[in-house]
Each structure stands twice: as structure tokens, then as C-alpha cells.
Amino acid sequence: MTADIVLRGGKVLTVDEDFTVTTALAITGDRITAVGEEATALIGPDTQVIDLDGRAVLPGINDAHLHLAMFGQSRRNADLTTVDAVPALHAVLRKQSPRGGWLVGEGWREVNIPDLDPHRTVIDPVTGDVPTVLHHASRHSILVNTAALRRAGIDRHTANPVGGIIVRDEDGEPTGMLLESAGELVTRHIPALSTEERLDAIVDGMRVLNTLGVTSVTDPIVWPELLRDYTLLHQQGRATVRVNALLHWDWPSPSTSVERLTTMLGQTGVATGLGDNRLRIGGVKLFADGVPSHGTAWLHDPYPDGTSGHLVTPGADDDARYSHLLDLIEVVHRHRLQAQIHVTGDRAADAAADGIIRAQAKDPWPQARHALIHGTLLAPETIRRLGEHRIGVVTSSLMRTYSGATISAAVGVERWNDAFPAAALLAAGAPVADSSDAPVCFPDWRVGLATFVGAGPHPLAEVPPSLRLTREQAIRLWTSNPAYFEHAEEHKGSLVPGQLADLVVVDQDPLAVPEKELASLKPQLTVLGGKAVYSTTDM
């Protein structure tokens, strides 16, 4: 037998159990068939031989929490990520052409725009009668203009929806800031994209990911229409990224009731693992709380204004919302679906852990691999419990750079210093994978890698020495560990014979370059299932 492709003459980081580094790798069909000297022995007359010339090969990058469709669609809207002043915001909005009669922007952060008072009157002068929606970078709020409020019928008499807040001024009038589920009151009026527009946006997002070496993602909010879109792309052979889907029926509202969830799971009849290695059902996404920057993360110790946030589950008070969250987790568990639960506050994390532990005690399912998403602020005792019960955490290292200013302002620098404690979780025995949460952050795993080893690109991204990872640990968080969360570690995440031939070639060895250069590694070849989906001219 000869191989279809052999890569040789570089560093092949297999990310196997021993983190073996070898010099060659062979691919036959969509699988890896050999590594090391055994790989070069498979070179035949028809084998494509790729000389690495000292480059390094890693397993294809797996982003464990990336909103793929949202990322693709966000690239079509006004880019507000670099806006640093109100005049600059006005300039971007003036240049943006409305689509379907609406103007939509993405990625603004209040700390980046010091002169911004988030109020509809700030954007009214440049948007006029065109309804306008500006998504906050966190994706947990929107700023809209007066025309959008009018189109949605929101005024001083409109009640807050479950799990959401209509921010009002001292006279009770809506300011244009809509938090959490309140945003849906406006966004549901934006004309829907056509099927082809949606599919093209997803494909565009996949192509960007391929240039970064990404071959797999977990999309954590997949509603029925989006699942159908992913299925169509799979059928058409257009998907160049593997998708692990977490179902959620109520987005853009984070709130879900036990009654609705029970009904939807009963009608769909799905369970974790349905699908194939290109598209599969991973589980269900639940929301426990909001985000610290908006004061909606549920904390044990209050914010500077004396509030503590709250759960976004239905209920009249904290006890009722807590009980509802535990019941939601139990419903997901009972239907044999993995539960991944958004938690950013330490009190929310404790509540979610309580729910997972209770569900497992009542109905043991060792293969569940339930997990917390983000785990932004975790108490030492919580970390110990997560390790004891093997409850995973999908961290968000890139937020240390992109969200550090907003979150540290909300909870204090001392609490922020210990945010996303991947090293402490691993030491406690909890499974950990890392992620970008794109489009909240640009999906650059290299920045995440650099951040967790102590070379973050921003002062607020600096990880305390006691919480830094080794390079091997950090690489696992973007390769083999996400595969574990997907129940797919036998098929991907490592470069060993029998696994899917998903890989990325980078220009330098990530184990050898200076830490500050990790964020500058250059992906030069991305292979998915034995076929190149991205290549630079020098490959």
C-alpha cells in the first residue's frame, strides 16, 4: 500500500497521549495511515510528497465554542470593532448601506468609545428614519435608534420580557439599550435572509476559519432553521468545517422554559451523537446568566452598584430561577443530550454544577460529559467540585484581550485576574477546552495559545504565573480536548493512524518559538479529511 499524501521534513506534533513529536505523516483517503519513518515508507510513484522544510504540523484546530452562522453573517454588517470615538461611529454608519430597510452594525464596546453614552440620541442624527441595530461585542445587548424602537412598538409602557431588560432613563423612556432577551423585541423585525444568503454567509465564515487552520467547531446556538442550513451545506458538499451542533430553540432570547424544552425534545427525538463526522448533534445549549459587563452575570459578591445580577431562567425570584435551571438541566440529561451551560458569574456556575450533579445522582449517565461554557469567574471550591465530578469547562481565553477592560471595570481587577482559570481546572481534574466565542472575538486560536502560556497581547490579558499553561496543555485545548467534549476523540484531535486527516501546517514550531511569537504563527496549509481547504502560494 502507498499513501496519497506524505508530509515530511518538519515537526509533526501528534498530540497523542504522550505528545509525541515526529518528522513525517502519511494520508490515505480521509485518514492518517502512518507517522514517522513508517509514513515515508509509504511513498509511491503517485504519492503527493509535501516537503515541510522545517515547518510544523498540528491537528486541525477545533474551536469549542464558535457561532459559525453568526460569524459569517456578521461579516456583512458594519464593522464597529475598531471604532474608538462617536465621530468614527457616525462615519461608519454613514458609509453602511441598509439591507432590507435596516442598518445593522457589529462589535462595539463602550470602553473602546470613551465619549459614547449608549443612547438612541447618539445614533439618531446619522440614521434618521432607517431602523438601526448595533450589536454589542458581547452579543448580550443591542443599541437601537428611535426608528427601531418605533418599528418594534417599544415605549415607556412596554414591560421587560423574561430574562431581559429595556434600559430606561430617569423619566422611564427607553434609552435604546436592550439587554439579553429584550433585544429580540427589535431583532425579530429585521427581514430574514434568503436561504442562499444564509448558506453563502456560512461558507464565507468557513473559508475564513480555514485560513486560520480551523477544521472543526462547536456551534453553541443552533436553532431548527440553522440546523437545516448546515444539513443543506453538508448535502451540497460545500462545508469545509466539521460542525458539532448544540441545539437551542429560543435564540435570540436566552431564556427557555422547562415546558417548551420538554416539548421540543419530545418532538425532535434527537440524542447526542446523531449525525456523522461532518455534522452531528452534540447536545443542548442552556443559559444560566448573562455577562459581567452588563451586570447580568450572577455573582456571590455584588457589583460596585450593590446588585448581584441574576439567572435568566424563568421565575419570580432567585430561588424560583435556580430551581428552574436545575429542572432544565435534568430534562436535557434525561433525553440523553449533553448539556452545555453558559455561566459567567461564580454564583451561576455553582447553580449549574448543582444541576449537573443532581441529574447524575438521580439518573447516572457517565458518558454525558456535561460542561460549563466560559466559566469566567469560578471560586476555588467550585473548581474542586468540577474536578471531582468531571464536569468540563469551555473557556474563552481571547476574552482576556477583547473583554478585559469591560469585565474588569464591572467586577474589579482582582477578580478579573483569575478569570478563565484553565490551569486550576486541569489541576483539579476537570476537562477543559478553549474557544473564541466568535463573533464576540475574532477566532484566532494563536492569540488564545499565547494568552494562556503568559504572552497575552494586552496588559489585561496577562495570566498570573500560577494559572499559566504549558505549551502542550494550551495546544491540547484547541485540538484533542475539544474532541473529547464532542465524544469524538477516537476520530479526531490527534495525528495518529486511523484518525481523520485534519491538520494545519504552520511556518514555525509552536513548541520552540519565543512565547511572544506564538500569536504570529502563520498557517500555510489546512487539510480536512485528506483534502486541502486552504493553501498559501509557497505550499
N, C-alpha and C positions, 0 to 999 in steps of 0.2 A: 504494500500500500504506500502511495505517496500522498503528500499533503497538497492542498490547493494553494495555501499561502504559508510562508515561513518568514518570520521576523527574526533577525539575528544581529549580533554585534552591538548589543546595548545592555541595559539593565531591565530585566523583566521582574517587576515586583508582583509576585503571585498573590500576595495577601492570603496565603493559606494559613493553616493553624500556626505554623512556625514562622510566618512571614518570610518565606524562602525567596531569595533573590537569585535569579539565574540569567542566562545570556541569550536565550532563544525561545521561540514559541511557534508551534505549528497549528494550523487551522485546516479542517476538512469539513466542507459543508458549513453548517452553522455552529459547529462545536470545536472546542480546543481538543486536539488529539495528542499533543506531546509538548513537553517543555525541556529546556536544556539540550544536552547532546542528542537525546532521543528525537528532538524536533529537527535538528539539522540532518539527521539520518533519513528523514522523510522527504528530502528534496529530490524531486524527479524532473524529467525534461519539461513537464508542463506546469511545474510549481512556480508561482509568483514569489520571488525572493525579495524581501524588503530589507535592505541594509540600514540598520538603525544609526550607525556612525556615532555611537555613544549616547544616543537618546534613551529615554526611559519609557517603559510600557506599564500602565496601570490598568486594573479592571475598569470597565466603563463606569463613569460617575453616576451614582444613584442619589438623587435629591429626594430626601424622605418626606418633604412637605413643600410642594410647589403647585400653585394654582395655574395649571397649564393653559386652560382656555382663557382665564382672566389675564394671564401674562400676554398671550397672543393678542387679545382684544385691546389691552392697554396700550399697545404699541401704535394703535390707530388714533389714539386720543391726544390731546395737548399734553406735552411732557412738562410737568411742573417740578421735576426732581431737583433741578439746579436753580430754580427761581430763588433770589435772595433779597428781593425788595418788592414793594407793591407796584412801583412803576414797571418793573420787569414782568410782574404777573400780568399787568394790563397789556403789555406789549405782546406777550404770548397769546393771550386771549383774543386780541385784535387780529392776529395772524391766522387763528384757527377757524376753519370753515365749519359751520354747523352741519351735522349729518342727521337727516330725518327731522330737521327743525330744532335739534337740540345741540348744545355745545357741551362737550364733556372733557374734563381735564383730569390728570392723574399725578399723584405723588407729592403733593405739597406737605410741608412740615412747618409748623409755627415757629420752631426755633431757627429755621433757615431764613425766615422772613421777619426780622425784628420789628418792623413797622406795621405788621399786619394785625389788625383787630378782626378776628374771624366774624364778620358780619356781612349780611347781604348788601348793605350800602357800599361796601368796598368794591364789589364787582358790578353792581348795577350800572355805574356810568359807562362801562365799556361793553356791557352785554345787552342793555336795553330790554326789549321785549322778547329776546331769544332765551327760552328757559335754559339755565346753565347749572351743571352739576360738577363740582370739583371734589374728587375722591381724595381723602387724606391718605398719606402714605401707609398708615396702619390698616387701611380698609375697614376701619371700625367707625368711621364718621364721614359725612359729606358736608360741604359748604355749598349752599344753593343761593341763587338770586331771587329777587322778588317775583319775577315772572314764573319761576319754577314753583314757588310756594303757591302762587295763584293758580297755576295749572293743576296742582295736586289738591287744591281746596283746603290748604292748611292755613289756619288763622289762630287767633288767641283762644278760640273755643275748642280747638282740636285736642283731644286727650292723647297722652302718651300711650303708645302701644306697649304690649307686653315685651319686656326686655329692651326697651328703647326710651330715649329722652329727646323731646323737642326743646332745645335750649331757648329760653325766653329772656327778654330784657326786663328791666325793673318795672315796666308798665305792663308786662305779661304778653308782649308781642313776640312772635318767633323771630330769632336773630338770623336764621338761615343755617345755623349749625344743627345737624340732626345726627344723634349718636346711636350706634348699634342698630336695632331693628327699625328705628324711626326713619332711617334712610330709605327703607322700602316704600314709604308713603309717597316718595317722589320718584325713585328709580323705576318703579313699575309702570310709569307713564312714558318712559323713553321707548321709542319704537324698536321692536325687536329686529335683529339682523336676520337676513335670509339664511337658509341652510348653507348655501355655498359660501356666504360671507363668514359664517361661523367656522366652517371647515377650513377655509383658507387662512383664517387668523390662527387656528390651532397649528396648522402646518408651518406657518411663519414662525410661531413660537418654538416649534420643534427644531427648525433649522438653526435658530439662534442657539438653542441648547446644544445641538450637535457641534457647533463651532467651539464650544467650551469643553467638549468631551463627555457630555451628559448623554447616557443611553437609557436611563430608567428614571421614572419619577413616581411618587405617590401624589395623586391629585386628591386633596383632602375635602373637597366640596364638589361632589358630582351629583347633580340633580337628573331626573329622568331624561330630559331633552339632551343634556350633555353626554350622558351615557350612550344615547343613540348616536350622537355625533362621533364619539370615539369608535363605536362599532362600525359606522359607515367608513371612517378612515381606515380601519383595520380591513374591512372587506375590499376597499379600493386599493389596498397596498400602499397607501400614502403615509402611513405612520412611521416615523423614523426614531421614535422614542417609545419604550415599553411603558405602559400605564397601569399602575395599581390604583384602583378607584375606591375611595371612601364615600359612601352614599350619604346624601343629606337632601331632604325634600323641601326645606323651607327657606333656603337662601334667596334673597339677601337678609332675611331675618335669622338671627342665630338661635331663636327660641323654638323649641319643639315640645309638644305635649306628649305625655305617655299615651293618650288615646290615639293621637294621629300616628305616632311612631308604630304602635301596635297594629293599627290598621294597614299602614303602608308595608310593613314587613310581612304581615299575613297575606297581602295581595301579591307581593312580588315573589315570595318563595325563594329568595336567594340566601346563600351562606358563604362564608369566607372560603375562597379558593375557586369559585365558579369562574370559568374562562380558560385562557391559555397563557403562554408565556409572553404574549404581546399585549393582551388586555385581560385583566382579571378583576374580580370583586375582592377587595381587601377587607372591607368591613364598613363601619358606620362612623361618621364624624358627629360628635356631640360638643356643644359649647357649655362650659361651666360659668365663665365670667367674661369680662371684656378685656380692656388693656389699661395698664397703669397710666399711660399718658393722658387718658381721658377721665381718670378717676373711676373707671368701671371695673378694674380688677378687684377681686375680693380679698382684702387684707386682714390679718390679725391686728397689726398696729396701724392706726389711721394715717391718712394723708395729712399734709400740713393744715388743711382746712377743717380737720376733725372728722371727715367722713371716712368710710371704710370700703366703699364700693359694695357690690352685691352680686349674687348669682343672676344669670339671665334666664334661668328656667322659670316656668310659671309658678306663682304663689304670692300670697299677700304679705308674707314676711320671710325673714331669713330661715326660720325653721321649716316653713312650707316649701320654700325653694330648695333647701337642702334635701328634704325628703323626696321631692320630685326628681332631683338629679339622680339620687340613688336608684329610684324606680326606673328611670330611663336606662341607666347602665344595665340593670337587671334584665330589662326587655331585650336589649341588644345581645347580651350574653346568652339568654335563653334561646334566642334564634340562631345561635352558633355563628355569630358575626363578631369579629374583633371590634372592640370599642376603642377609638382614639378620641381623647377628650381635651379640648382646648382649655388650658389653665395658665394664667399668668400671675395671679395672686397666690400667696402662700396658703391662705385660708381655703381658696378654691381647690388648690392641689390636695390639701388634706381631705376635703369633701370627696373629690374624685377617687382618691386612694381608698377611702372608706367604702365607696360604692363598689369598686372592683373587688376588694377583699370580701365584702358581704356576698357579692354574686358568686364568687368562687367557693365560699363556705357553704352556701345553700345548694349549689349545683356545680360540683367540680368539673372543670374543663381545662386540663393542664396545657392544652395546645392553643389556648386563646391568644396569648401574647398581647393582652390589652396594654394600652400605653397612654401616657400624658403627652400632650403637644405643647411645646415651648418650655414649660416648667421654669418660667422666668425667675421667680422668687421661691426658693424652697428652704424650709427650716432643716437644721441638721437631723432632727428626729424624723422628719418626713423622708429625707434621703435614706435613713436607716430602714424605715418601713418599706420603701420602694425596693431596696435591695433584698430585704428579707422575703418579700413576696414576688420577686422577679417581675415587677411592674416596670415597663420600659418608659423612656422619655426621649422624645424627638426634640432636640434642642435647636436653637436659632442663633448660631454664632454671629452671623452677619449683622444681626440687630445690635450687637455691641458697637458696631461702627455707625450704622444708619439711624438707630433709635436711641443711642446713648444719651444724647442731650435732652430729649423729651422725657424719657423714663427717669433719668437721674434727677431731673427737675421735679418730677412728681413724687418720687419716693425717697430721695436723698442719695448722695453719692455712696455712703457707706453700704446701704442695701444694694445699690447697683453694682458695686464691686464684686459681689458674689453671685451675680445673675448668671443663669445658664451653667450651673456647676457640673459640667460633664465629667471632670476628673473625680470629683467626690462621688458622683453616682456610680461610675465604673468601679471605684474602690469599694463601694458598698455592695457591689454585685448586681446592680441594675443595668439592663441592656440600654444602650444609648446609640442613637443615630443622629446625624446633623442635617441641617436643611437651610434653604434660603428664604422660604415663605414668599417667593416671588408671586406677584409683582410688588410686594411690600419692600423687598430688597432685590437688587439685580442678582440673578442666580449664579454668582461667581464662587464656586467651591474653593478656589485658590485663596480667596480672602478669608473664608472660614477656616481653612487649614492653617494659614498664617496666624489668625487670631487666637486659636486655641493652643498653639505652641508658644504664644507670648510675643508675637510680632504683628499685632493688630495695627492698622494704618491710621488710627486716631487715638488720642490720649484716653478717651472714654472707652476705647476698645481694649485697653490693656487688662490682661487677665492676671490676677495675683499669682505669684510663683507657685503657691500651694495648689492652685487649681489648673495649672498648665498640663497639657498632654504631651506625650512623646510624639514624634512624627508618625511612628507606626500606628499609635492609637488614633491620631487625627485622620490618617488615611482610611483606617477601618470605618470611621464614622461616615464616610462618603462612598463606601464600596460594599464590604462584606456585612457590616452591621445593618444597613437598610434592607439587605436581602433577608436577614433573619426576621425583621419586623414583617416582611411580606410572606413569611413561610416559604421562601424561595432560595434558601442558602444552598440547597443541593443542585441548583440550576445556574446561579449567577452570583457575582460578588467576589469571585476569586478566579485566578488564571491557572486552572488545573484541568487535566484531561477529563473530558465528559461534560464540562460546563459550557454554557453558551459563549460563543466567541464575541463578547462585547468588551471593547478595550479602547483606551486612548493612549496615543503616543505624545509625549511632551518633550520639549527641547533639552531639558536638563533633568538630572536625577533629584527628585524631591527629598531623598534621604541625605544628599550631600551639599546642596546649595545653601548659602547663608540664609538664615531664617527670614530676613527682610526681603529675600528674592523669591520666596515661595509664592507670593501673590502675583509674581510676574512670569511664572511658568507659562510657556506658550504651547497650547495644544496644536499639533500639526497633522494628526490623523485620528479620526474617530471611526470605529468599526462596530457595526451592530449585526449580530448573527452572521459574521463572516463577510459582510459587505460594507464597503466604505460609505459612510454617510457624510463625511467631511474630510477634506484633504487640502493642505496648502500646496503651493506650486513646487516647493522643494521636497515634497514627499512623492 
